[in-house]
Amino acid sequence: MSDAGTTFTPATLRARILHEDEDVFIIDKPAGLAVHKAGRITDHLDLYLPFLAEGDGTPPRLAHRLDRDTAGCLVLGRSLWALKRLGDMFAAGHVEKTYWAVSEGVPEEAEGVIDFPLLKLLIPGAWNIVTHPTGQPAVTQYKVLGTGNGRAWLELRPRTGRTHQLRVHSAAIGCPLVGEPYYGPVRVPPGNLHLLARSVTFTMAFDREPVTALAPPPPHMWDALAACGWTEQSGT
């Protein structure tokens, strides 16, 4: 189910395309929709990618992942070459990714770098991510774009791509994200995470123009963003 609570149709999926060319689609993934099947998940984006198939009927495939509750820019490769190229770029950090988030609490500094290694802990039937000296290196740049009601509108730029990195790093500096079901001070039901994959930028080849896509904030983030100074009209 999508953020709007409706299952995708070919028309509604195509309406969420932010960028399309011969190599890639970039779509605006709704919050609440997993990108692929896992565990008990039965509704996921992979089910709907055949709606974007053309020519030989081969659907695009995921070039990377977003958390189920994260909205925004998701890149799909339309060929094996494109998937390999995108995979190499994501792995090498050559895809510029910007996220918007709203946090409970305001960072002490208006901008900075969060550098805490992250470790995945496995427990029977579940797992969790924690900051730990023996974990994998993880670095996030942040900037406060606005504040209001004890919250902060954050721009987050991950320099590594660890699982739940932005969510754990935000909590680690005392600013868990609004709607955070796992890393906040109390457990809350999932489905209201205030985290948006705002933009992606990359270049497929030296003789190509850069590809950039920008995702609008989803409706469930509007009020919190507005309280921190964002306006729908300005787009900033």
C-alpha positions, 0 to 999 in steps of 0.5 A, a space after each residue: 500500500 502506498 502513503 496514500 493508502 492505495 495500491 499502484 496502478 500503471 497510471 499511478 506508478 507512472 505519475 510518480 516518475 521524477 526522471 526517465 531516460 534510456 538508462 534509468 527511471 527515478 521514482 518518488 517512492 511513497 512512505 510505507 511501501 517496501 521495495 522488495 519482499 522480505 519476511 512477512 511483507 506481501 505488498 512491495 514495489 517489485 510487484 509493480 515494476 512490470 508496469 514500467 516495462 517497455 519494448 521486450 517486456 523486461 521491467 526495470 530493477 532496483 539500483 539501490 534500496 530505501 527503507 520501507 518508511 522512507 519516501 522519495 527518490 529511488 533509482 531503477 536501472 533499465 538494462 544490465 549495463 545501467 544496473 552495473 554502472 549504478 551499482 558501481 557508482 553507489 558503492 563508490 559514493 559517486 551518487 550524491 544523495 540528499 535527505 530531508 528529515 524532521 527531528 525531535 530536538 535541535 542539534 547543538 551545532 547548526 551544521 556538522 559531521 556525525 562520524 559513528 561506526 555502526 554495528 548490526 546486532 542479530 537477535 532471535 527473529 530480529 536485528 538492530 543497528 547500534 553505534 559501536 567502535 567495532 562497527 563499519 565506518 559511517 559518516 553523515 553530514 547535516 545542516 539545520 535548515 529551520 527549527 520550530 516547536 522544539 524540532 529541527 528540519 534537517 538536510 542530511 548527506 550520507 557519505 557512506 551507505 549503512 543500513 538505517 544510518 541516518 536514523 541511528 546517527 540522528 538519534 545518536 546526537 540526541 535528535 531522533 527523527 519524528 515518527 521513529 519506531 525503533 531508535 527513538 526514546 519510546 517505541 511507536 508504531 511504524 508508518 510516520 517516519 519523517 525522512 525523505 530522500 530529497 534528491 539524487 544526482 549522478 552521471 552515467 558516463 563522461 559524455 552524458 549530462 548529469 542526472 538529477 531528480 528532486 522529490 517533494 515532501 510527502 503529505 505526512 511531513 508537511 505540518 512538521 516541516 511548515 512549523 520549521 519554516 518550510 513552505 510548499 510554495 517556495 519548495 525550499 
